[in-house]
Amino acid sequence: MFDVMAELEPFLYATSHNTLLFEQATSSQRKLHAYRRPPLRARNRSQHSFEERQAVAGALRDGNADKARQAIRVHVVVQGERCGDLIASLSHMSPGPAAG
């Protein structure tokens, strides 16, 4: 399911006709790729992410820009919250033995 869901974002960037957005977003995605999967492993997160993307695609298909904007905002905010949760959980881990 992850590969299908991942197709929506590059489509949105490309159709925005905003070269800077496209370059920055794809660069950020490459750098953060390894960190994107753990939040999707959270309970039901993968299904919710799929549903959020379906809402975006449906709004775009219907030509409803306001609904698409809101659906994208919901999806991005949730991803940001999950990233914060991941960072917080990592901060509670004890450091390993010092190298050297």
N, CA, C and O atoms as a Tinker XYZ file with bonds, in Angstrom:
   400  protein
     1  N      0.827000   -1.196000    0.000000    73     2
     2  CA     0.000000    0.000000    0.000000    64     1     3
     3  C      0.868000    1.255000    0.000000    63     2     4     5
     4  O      0.462000    2.274000   -0.559000    81     3
     5  N      2.063000    1.209000    0.618000    73     3     6
     6  CA     2.913000    2.388000    0.735000    64     5     7
     7  C      3.293000    2.938000   -0.635000    63     6     8     9
     8  O      3.261000    4.153000   -0.830000    81     7
     9  N      3.656000    2.070000   -1.603000    73     7    10
    10  CA     4.076000    2.545000   -2.914000    64     9    11
    11  C      2.944000    3.271000   -3.637000    63    10    12    13
    12  O      3.175000    4.297000   -4.277000    81    11
    13  N      1.732000    2.749000   -3.540000    73    11    14
    14  CA     0.587000    3.397000   -4.181000    64    13    15
    15  C      0.345000    4.762000   -3.546000    63    14    16    17
    16  O      0.110000    5.746000   -4.246000    81    15
    17  N      0.405000    4.816000   -2.220000    73    15    18
    18  CA     0.160000    6.082000   -1.516000    64    17    19
    19  C      1.234000    7.102000   -1.845000    63    18    20    21
    20  O      0.953000    8.298000   -1.911000    81    19
    21  N      2.459000    6.644000   -2.053000    73    19    22
    22  CA     3.574000    7.555000   -2.299000    64    21    23
    23  C      3.481000    8.235000   -3.661000    63    22    24    25
    24  O      4.185000    9.215000   -3.904000    81    23
    25  N      2.638000    7.744000   -4.539000    73    23    26
    26  CA     2.517000    8.334000   -5.868000    64    25    27
    27  C      1.770000    9.670000   -5.857000    63    26    28    29
    28  O      1.950000   10.477000   -6.769000    81    27
    29  N      0.951000    9.916000   -4.859000    73    27    30
    30  CA     0.149000   11.136000   -4.832000    64    29    31
    31  C      1.011000   12.383000   -4.660000    63    30    32    33
    32  O      0.810000   13.375000   -5.360000    81    31
    33  N      1.963000   12.342000   -3.741000    73    31    34
    34  CA     2.746000   13.543000   -3.470000    64    33    35
    35  C      3.561000   14.010000   -4.670000    63    34    36    37
    36  O      3.509000   15.195000   -4.998000    81    35
    37  N      4.315000   13.133000   -5.344000    73    35    38
    38  CA     5.040000   13.618000   -6.531000    64    37    39
    39  C      4.101000   14.188000   -7.595000    63    38    40    41
    40  O      4.450000   15.145000   -8.287000    81    39
    41  N      2.925000   13.605000   -7.722000    73    39    42
    42  CA     1.940000   14.129000   -8.671000    64    41    43
    43  C      1.541000   15.556000   -8.293000    63    42    44    45
    44  O      1.477000   16.441000   -9.146000    81    43
    45  N      1.275000   15.765000   -7.004000    73    43    46
    46  CA     0.878000   17.103000   -6.551000    64    45    47
    47  C      1.995000   18.117000   -6.769000    63    46    48    49
    48  O      1.743000   19.239000   -7.208000    81    47
    49  N      3.230000   17.720000   -6.462000    73    47    50
    50  CA     4.349000   18.638000   -6.645000    64    49    51
    51  C      4.520000   18.988000   -8.119000    63    50    52    53
    52  O      4.712000   20.154000   -8.465000    81    51
    53  N      4.450000   17.985000   -8.983000    73    51    54
    54  CA     4.652000   18.213000  -10.411000    64    53    55
    55  C      3.552000   19.093000  -11.003000    63    54    56    57
    56  O      3.822000   19.962000  -11.831000    81    55
    57  N      2.322000   18.861000  -10.576000    73    55    58
    58  CA     1.216000   19.634000  -11.136000    64    57    59
    59  C      1.088000   21.024000  -10.518000    63    58    60    61
    60  O      0.293000   21.841000  -10.983000    81    59
    61  N      1.861000   21.293000   -9.481000    73    59    62
    62  CA     1.825000   22.634000   -8.884000    64    61    63
    63  C      2.505000   23.656000   -9.790000    63    62    64    65
    64  O      2.267000   24.859000   -9.674000    81    63
    65  N      3.359000   23.162000  -10.698000    73    63    66
    66  CA     4.128000   24.034000  -11.591000    64    65    67
    67  C      5.015000   24.990000  -10.798000    63    66    68    69
    68  O      5.327000   26.092000  -11.250000    81    67
    69  N      5.413000   24.546000   -9.611000    73    67    70
    70  CA     6.272000   25.339000   -8.746000    64    69    71
    71  C      7.589000   24.574000   -8.608000    63    70    72    73
    72  O      7.691000   23.643000   -7.809000    81    71
    73  N      8.581000   24.966000   -9.381000    73    71    74
    74  CA     9.855000   24.245000   -9.425000    64    73    75
    75  C     10.525000   24.199000   -8.058000    63    74    76    77
    76  O     11.053000   23.160000   -7.662000    81    75
    77  N     10.508000   25.306000   -7.340000    73    75    78
    78  CA    11.137000   25.338000   -6.016000    64    77    79
    79  C     10.445000   24.365000   -5.067000    63    78    80    81
    80  O     11.119000   23.622000   -4.353000    81    79
    81  N      9.124000   24.356000   -5.048000    73    79    82
    82  CA     8.380000   23.410000   -4.208000    64    81    83
    83  C      8.763000   21.986000   -4.563000    63    82    84    85
    84  O      9.053000   21.182000   -3.676000    81    83
    85  N      8.768000   21.662000   -5.856000    73    83    86
    86  CA     9.092000   20.319000   -6.309000    64    85    87
    87  C     10.478000   19.909000   -5.850000    63    86    88    89
    88  O     10.653000   18.820000   -5.304000    81    87
    89  N     11.474000   20.777000   -6.068000    73    87    90
    90  CA    12.859000   20.455000   -5.700000    64    89    91
    91  C     13.022000   20.307000   -4.196000    63    90    92    93
    92  O     13.660000   19.360000   -3.735000    81    91
    93  N     12.459000   21.222000   -3.427000    73    91    94
    94  CA    12.604000   21.163000   -1.970000    64    93    95
    95  C     11.886000   19.951000   -1.375000    63    94    96    97
    96  O     12.410000   19.275000   -0.490000    81    95
    97  N     10.691000   19.693000   -1.872000    73    95    98
    98  CA     9.915000   18.570000   -1.347000    64    97    99
    99  C     10.578000   17.241000   -1.669000    63    98   100   101
   100  O     10.677000   16.374000   -0.801000    81    99
   101  N     11.030000   17.070000   -2.893000    73    99   102
   102  CA    11.659000   15.797000   -3.244000    64   101   103
   103  C     12.994000   15.626000   -2.531000    63   102   104   105
   104  O     13.350000   14.513000   -2.145000    81   103
   105  N     13.732000   16.707000   -2.352000    73   103   106
   106  CA    14.994000   16.633000   -1.607000    64   105   107
   107  C     14.728000   16.241000   -0.154000    63   106   108   109
   108  O     15.416000   15.382000    0.399000    81   107
   109  N     13.737000   16.870000    0.455000    73   107   110
   110  CA    13.389000   16.541000    1.840000    64   109   111
   111  C     12.920000   15.106000    1.965000    63   110   112   113
   112  O     13.278000   14.417000    2.920000    81   111
   113  N     12.128000   14.648000    1.017000    73   111   114
   114  CA    11.636000   13.274000    1.071000    64   113   115
   115  C     12.770000   12.271000    0.984000    63   114   116   117
   116  O     12.770000   11.267000    1.697000    81   115
   117  N     13.740000   12.532000    0.114000    73   115   118
   118  CA    14.893000   11.616000    0.012000    64   117   119
   119  C     15.634000   11.557000    1.347000    63   118   120   121
   120  O     16.019000   10.478000    1.797000    81   119
   121  N     15.834000   12.707000    1.975000    73   119   122
   122  CA    16.569000   12.753000    3.239000    64   121   123
   123  C     15.803000   12.096000    4.384000    63   122   124   125
   124  O     16.410000   11.511000    5.281000    81   123
   125  N     14.483000   12.191000    4.359000    73   123   126
   126  CA    13.663000   11.698000    5.468000    64   125   127
   127  C     13.041000   10.325000    5.217000    63   126   128   129
   128  O     12.291000    9.824000    6.055000    81   127
   129  N     13.341000    9.720000    4.083000    73   127   130
   130  CA    12.692000    8.463000    3.699000    64   129   131
   131  C     12.756000    7.400000    4.801000    63   130   132   133
   132  O     11.751000    6.752000    5.093000    81   131
   133  N     13.906000    7.221000    5.399000    73   131   134
   134  CA    14.058000    6.184000    6.423000    64   133   135
   135  C     13.191000    6.442000    7.654000    63   134   136   137
   136  O     12.856000    5.506000    8.379000    81   135
   137  N     12.827000    7.688000    7.893000    73   135   138
   138  CA    12.049000    8.042000    9.073000    64   137   139
   139  C     10.544000    8.044000    8.817000    63   138   140   141
   140  O      9.758000    8.203000    9.751000    81   139
   141  N     10.142000    7.871000    7.574000    73   139   142
   142  CA     8.714000    7.934000    7.251000    64   141   143
   143  C      7.980000    6.644000    7.568000    63   142   144   145
   144  O      6.800000    6.676000    7.916000    81   143
   145  N      8.652000    5.521000    7.456000    73   143   146
   146  CA     7.970000    4.247000    7.665000    64   145   147
   147  C      7.591000    3.972000    9.123000    63   146   148   149
   148  O      6.489000    3.480000    9.364000    81   147
   149  N      8.442000    4.264000   10.098000    73   147   150
   150  CA     8.038000    3.957000   11.484000    64   149   151
   151  C      6.705000    4.562000   11.907000    63   150   152   153
   152  O      5.912000    3.867000   12.542000    81   151
   153  N      6.416000    5.838000   11.581000    73   151   154
   154  CA     5.097000    6.356000   11.964000    64   153   155
   155  C      3.946000    5.600000   11.299000    63   154   156   157
   156  O      2.855000    5.508000   11.862000    81   155
   157  N      4.188000    5.060000   10.100000    73   155   158
   158  CA     3.132000    4.300000    9.426000    64   157   159
   159  C      2.864000    2.973000   10.115000    63   158   160   161
   160  O      1.814000    2.366000    9.909000    81   159
   161  N      3.800000    2.522000   10.925000    73   159   162
   162  CA     3.607000    1.272000   11.660000    64   161   163
   163  C      2.741000    1.466000   12.904000    63   162   164   165
   164  O      2.290000    0.493000   13.509000    81   163
   165  N      2.513000    2.705000   13.278000    73   163   166
   166  CA     1.638000    2.975000   14.421000    64   165   167
   167  C      0.257000    2.398000   14.124000    63   166   168   169
   168  O     -0.139000    2.277000   12.965000    81   167
   169  N     -0.447000    2.053000   15.150000    73   167   170
   170  CA    -1.744000    1.397000   15.007000    64   169   171
   171  C     -2.671000    2.149000   14.053000    63   170   172   173
   172  O     -2.989000    3.318000   14.275000    81   171
   173  N     -3.093000    1.478000   13.005000    73   171   174
   174  CA    -4.023000    1.990000   11.997000    64   173   175
   175  C     -3.507000    3.196000   11.215000    63   174   176   177
   176  O     -4.254000    3.762000   10.417000    81   175
   177  N     -2.252000    3.609000   11.419000    73   175   178
   178  CA    -1.764000    4.811000   10.751000    64   177   179
   179  C     -1.714000    4.638000    9.235000    63   178   180   181
   180  O     -2.058000    5.557000    8.491000    81   179
   181  N     -1.289000    3.468000    8.781000    73   179   182
   182  CA    -1.206000    3.239000    7.348000    64   181   183
   183  C     -2.586000    3.375000    6.695000    63   182   184   185
   184  O     -2.719000    3.999000    5.643000    81   183
   185  N     -3.599000    2.796000    7.318000    73   183   186
   186  CA    -4.955000    2.887000    6.784000    64   185   187
   187  C     -5.452000    4.323000    6.814000    63   186   188   189
   188  O     -6.065000    4.787000    5.853000    81   187
   189  N     -5.191000    5.036000    7.916000    73   187   190
   190  CA    -5.626000    6.431000    8.011000    64   189   191
   191  C     -4.923000    7.301000    6.966000    63   190   192   193
   192  O     -5.540000    8.179000    6.362000    81   191
   193  N     -3.630000    7.048000    6.761000    73   191   194
   194  CA    -2.882000    7.806000    5.763000    64   193   195
   195  C     -3.465000    7.562000    4.377000    63   194   196   197
   196  O     -3.615000    8.491000    3.583000    81   195
   197  N     -3.790000    6.307000    4.095000    73   195   198
   198  CA    -4.404000    5.970000    2.809000    64   197   199
   199  C     -5.730000    6.715000    2.644000    63   198   200   201
   200  O     -6.004000    7.262000    1.576000    81   199
   201  N     -6.547000    6.739000    3.689000    73   199   202
   202  CA    -7.839000    7.430000    3.637000    64   201   203
   203  C     -7.661000    8.938000    3.449000    63   202   204   205
   204  O     -8.431000    9.572000    2.728000    81   203
   205  N     -6.643000    9.509000    4.098000    73   203   206
   206  CA    -6.368000   10.937000    3.946000    64   205   207
   207  C     -6.001000   11.255000    2.501000    63   206   208   209
   208  O     -6.455000   12.251000    1.937000    81   207
   209  N     -5.185000   10.406000    1.918000    73   207   210
   210  CA    -4.774000   10.619000    0.530000    64   209   211
   211  C     -5.938000   10.419000   -0.428000    63   210   212   213
   212  O     -6.044000   11.115000   -1.438000    81   211
   213  N     -6.807000    9.473000   -0.115000    73   211   214
   214  CA    -8.010000    9.292000   -0.928000    64   213   215
   215  C     -8.874000   10.547000   -0.897000    63   214   216   217
   216  O     -9.450000   10.934000   -1.914000    81   215
   217  N     -8.963000   11.182000    0.266000    73   215   218
   218  CA    -9.747000   12.411000    0.394000    64   217   219
   219  C     -9.151000   13.514000   -0.482000    63   218   220   221
   220  O     -9.880000   14.263000   -1.133000    81   219
   221  N     -7.817000   13.606000   -0.491000    73   219   222
   222  CA    -7.152000   14.606000   -1.337000    64   221   223
   223  C     -7.448000   14.316000   -2.802000    63   222   224   225
   224  O     -7.867000   15.201000   -3.548000    81   223
   225  N     -7.228000   13.072000   -3.206000    73   223   226
   226  CA    -7.444000   12.702000   -4.612000    64   225   227
   227  C     -8.897000   12.920000   -5.022000    63   226   228   229
   228  O     -9.165000   13.396000   -6.126000    81   227
   229  N     -9.827000   12.577000   -4.150000    73   227   230
   230  CA   -11.244000   12.767000   -4.459000    64   229   231
   231  C    -11.604000   14.232000   -4.639000    63   230   232   233
   232  O    -12.350000   14.587000   -5.551000    81   231
   233  N    -11.077000   15.077000   -3.772000    73   231   234
   234  CA   -11.346000   16.513000   -3.879000    64   233   235
   235  C    -10.760000   17.080000   -5.168000    63   234   236   237
   236  O    -11.379000   17.912000   -5.830000    81   235
   237  N     -9.557000   16.621000   -5.514000    73   235   238
   238  CA    -8.950000   17.079000   -6.767000    64   237   239
   239  C     -9.754000   16.602000   -7.969000    63   238   240   241
   240  O     -9.975000   17.353000   -8.919000    81   239
   241  N    -10.186000   15.348000   -7.919000    73   239   242
   242  CA   -10.987000   14.791000   -9.018000    64   241   243
   243  C    -12.278000   15.585000   -9.196000    63   242   244   245
   244  O    -12.734000   15.808000  -10.317000    81   243
   245  N    -12.863000   16.008000   -8.069000    73   243   246
   246  CA   -14.120000   16.766000   -8.105000    64   245   247
   247  C    -13.914000   18.246000   -8.415000    63   246   248   249
   248  O    -14.880000   18.986000   -8.598000    81   247
   249  N    -12.651000   18.676000   -8.473000    73   247   250
   250  CA   -12.368000   20.082000   -8.752000    64   249   251
   251  C    -12.649000   20.994000   -7.575000    63   250   252   253
   252  O    -12.872000   22.191000   -7.759000    81   251
   253  N    -12.642000   20.449000   -6.368000    73   251   254
   254  CA   -12.947000   21.220000   -5.168000    64   253   255
   255  C    -11.639000   21.619000   -4.473000    63   254   256   257
   256  O    -11.133000   20.888000   -3.621000    81   255
   257  N    -11.106000   22.771000   -4.842000    73   255   258
   258  CA    -9.808000   23.224000   -4.328000    64   257   259
   259  C     -9.822000   23.419000   -2.817000    63   258   260   261
   260  O     -8.854000   23.064000   -2.144000    81   259
   261  N    -10.901000   23.976000   -2.274000    73   259   262
   262  CA   -10.963000   24.206000   -0.829000    64   261   263
   263  C    -10.939000   22.886000   -0.055000    63   262   264   265
   264  O    -10.246000   22.757000    0.954000    81   263
   265  N    -11.693000   21.928000   -0.535000    73   263   266
   266  CA   -11.722000   20.617000    0.120000    64   265   267
   267  C    -10.359000   19.928000   -0.006000    63   266   268   269
   268  O     -9.899000   19.291000    0.941000    81   267
   269  N     -9.718000   20.053000   -1.160000    73   267   270
   270  CA    -8.390000   19.462000   -1.365000    64   269   271
   271  C     -7.372000   20.108000   -0.430000    63   270   272   273
   272  O     -6.557000   19.415000    0.180000    81   271
   273  N     -7.418000   21.422000   -0.321000    73   271   274
   274  CA    -6.503000   22.147000    0.560000    64   273   275
   275  C     -6.666000   21.690000    2.005000    63   274   276   277
   276  O     -5.678000   21.471000    2.704000    81   275
   277  N     -7.905000   21.548000    2.450000    73   275   278
   278  CA    -8.167000   21.111000    3.823000    64   277   279
   279  C     -7.695000   19.669000    4.043000    63   278   280   281
   280  O     -7.120000   19.351000    5.084000    81   279
   281  N     -7.941000   18.807000    3.064000    73   279   282
   282  CA    -7.529000   17.406000    3.195000    64   281   283
   283  C     -6.008000   17.283000    3.242000    63   282   284   285
   284  O     -5.472000   16.477000    4.004000    81   283
   285  N     -5.316000   18.075000    2.435000    73   283   286
   286  CA    -3.852000   18.069000    2.458000    64   285   287
   287  C     -3.356000   18.572000    3.804000    63   286   288   289
   288  O     -2.423000   18.009000    4.377000    81   287
   289  N     -3.975000   19.629000    4.306000    73   287   290
   290  CA    -3.564000   20.193000    5.597000    64   289   291
   291  C     -3.730000   19.169000    6.715000    63   290   292   293
   292  O     -2.853000   19.036000    7.568000    81   291
   293  N     -4.842000   18.450000    6.719000    73   291   294
   294  CA    -5.076000   17.412000    7.736000    64   293   295
   295  C     -3.984000   16.352000    7.651000    63   294   296   297
   296  O     -3.429000   15.945000    8.672000    81   295
   297  N     -3.676000   15.907000    6.440000    73   295   298
   298  CA    -2.666000   14.861000    6.260000    64   297   299
   299  C     -1.288000   15.331000    6.725000    63   298   300   301
   300  O     -0.576000   14.586000    7.398000    81   299
   301  N     -0.911000   16.545000    6.375000    73   299   302
   302  CA     0.405000   17.057000    6.738000    64   301   303
   303  C      0.512000   17.268000    8.244000    63   302   304   305
   304  O      1.537000   16.939000    8.842000    81   303
   305  N     -0.534000   17.811000    8.863000    73   303   306
   306  CA    -0.505000   18.048000   10.309000    64   305   307
   307  C     -0.363000   16.729000   11.062000    63   306   308   309
   308  O      0.406000   16.639000   12.020000    81   307
   309  N     -1.094000   15.716000   10.636000    73   307   310
   310  CA    -0.996000   14.410000   11.297000    64   309   311
   311  C      0.412000   13.851000   11.154000    63   310   312   313
   312  O      0.964000   13.313000   12.114000    81   311
   313  N      1.002000   13.974000    9.961000    73   311   314
   314  CA     2.363000   13.472000    9.758000    64   313   315
   315  C      3.336000   14.213000   10.669000    63   314   316   317
   316  O      4.243000   13.604000   11.237000    81   315
   317  N      3.153000   15.511000   10.809000    73   315   318
   318  CA     4.013000   16.285000   11.700000    64   317   319
   319  C      3.880000   15.846000   13.146000    63   318   320   321
   320  O      4.872000   15.774000   13.873000    81   319
   321  N      2.648000   15.550000   13.569000    73   319   322
   322  CA     2.432000   15.072000   14.930000    64   321   323
   323  C      3.112000   13.723000   15.137000    63   322   324   325
   324  O      3.725000   13.486000   16.178000    81   323
   325  N      3.004000   12.840000   14.148000    73   323   326
   326  CA     3.628000   11.519000   14.259000    64   325   327
   327  C      5.135000   11.644000   14.321000    63   326   328   329
   328  O      5.790000   10.908000   15.060000    81   327
   329  N      5.696000   12.571000   13.551000    73   327   330
   330  CA     7.141000   12.780000   13.580000    64   329   331
   331  C      7.560000   13.268000   14.970000    63   330   332   333
   332  O      8.570000   12.825000   15.517000    81   331
   333  N      6.777000   14.176000   15.523000    73   331   334
   334  CA     7.055000   14.648000   16.887000    64   333   335
   335  C      6.985000   13.524000   17.898000    63   334   336   337
   336  O      7.803000   13.456000   18.815000    81   335
   337  N      6.004000   12.637000   17.736000    73   335   338
   338  CA     5.890000   11.474000   18.629000    64   337   339
   339  C      7.120000   10.593000   18.513000    63   338   340   341
   340  O      7.635000   10.109000   19.521000    81   339
   341  N      7.602000   10.378000   17.277000    73   339   342
   342  CA     8.787000    9.555000   17.070000    64   341   343
   343  C     10.004000   10.181000   17.731000    63   342   344   345
   344  O     10.769000    9.491000   18.406000    81   343
   345  N     10.187000   11.467000   17.545000    73   343   346
   346  CA    11.331000   12.156000   18.147000    64   345   347
   347  C     11.253000   12.086000   19.667000    63   346   348   349
   348  O     12.260000   11.854000   20.336000    81   347
   349  N     10.060000   12.287000   20.207000    73   347   350
   350  CA     9.900000   12.210000   21.662000    64   349   351
   351  C     10.222000   10.816000   22.172000    63   350   352   353
   352  O     10.845000   10.673000   23.225000    81   351
   353  N      9.810000    9.790000   21.449000    73   351   354
   354  CA    10.091000    8.423000   21.898000    64   353   355
   355  C     11.571000    8.123000   21.832000    63   354   356   357
   356  O     12.090000    7.390000   22.673000    81   355
   357  N     12.267000    8.679000   20.841000    73   355   358
   358  CA    13.706000    8.462000   20.736000    64   357   359
   359  C     14.465000    9.168000   21.854000    63   358   360   361
   360  O     15.511000    8.689000   22.294000    81   359
   361  N     13.947000   10.295000   22.312000    73   359   362
   362  CA    14.640000   11.044000   23.361000    64   361   363
   363  C     14.595000   10.302000   24.705000    63   362   364   365
   364  O     15.395000   10.586000   25.596000    81   363
   365  N     13.665000    9.356000   24.851000    73   363   366
   366  CA    13.584000    8.593000   26.086000    64   365   367
   367  C     14.501000    7.382000   26.093000    63   366   368   369
   368  O     14.649000    6.717000   27.118000    81   367
   369  N     15.110000    7.097000   24.962000    73   367   370
   370  CA    16.018000    5.952000   24.875000    64   369   371
   371  C     17.344000    6.341000   25.498000    63   370   372   373
   372  O     17.806000    7.473000   25.359000    81   371
   373  N     17.942000    5.397000   26.179000    73   371   374
   374  CA    19.237000    5.687000   26.785000    64   373   375
   375  C     20.320000    5.577000   25.733000    63   374   376   377
   376  O     20.248000    4.725000   24.848000    81   375
   377  N     21.327000    6.437000   25.826000    73   375   378
   378  CA    22.412000    6.384000   24.845000    64   377   379
   379  C     23.220000    5.100000   25.022000    63   378   380   381
   380  O     23.337000    4.565000   26.125000    81   379
   381  N     23.765000    4.626000   23.922000    73   379   382
   382  CA    24.595000    3.421000   23.954000    64   381   383
   383  C     25.955000    3.745000   24.552000    63   382   384   385
   384  O     26.227000    4.891000   24.909000    81   383
   385  N     26.802000    2.736000   24.660000    73   383   386
   386  CA    28.146000    2.972000   25.212000    64   385   387
   387  C     28.937000    3.943000   24.323000    63   386   388   389
   388  O     28.805000    3.936000   23.099000    81   387
   389  N     29.739000    4.753000   24.951000    73   387   390
   390  CA    30.519000    5.747000   24.216000    64   389   391
   391  C     31.566000    5.061000   23.354000    63   390   392   393
   392  O     32.196000    4.089000   23.772000    81   391
   393  N     31.739000    5.575000   22.161000    73   391   394
   394  CA    32.744000    5.024000   21.261000    64   393   395
   395  C     34.101000    5.548000   21.663000    63   394   396   397
   396  O     34.240000    6.669000   22.153000    81   395
   397  N     35.096000    4.714000   21.446000    73   395   398
   398  CA    36.418000    5.265000   21.631000    64   397   399
   399  C     37.184000    4.550000   22.591000    63   398   400
   400  O     38.333000    4.905000   22.853000    81   399
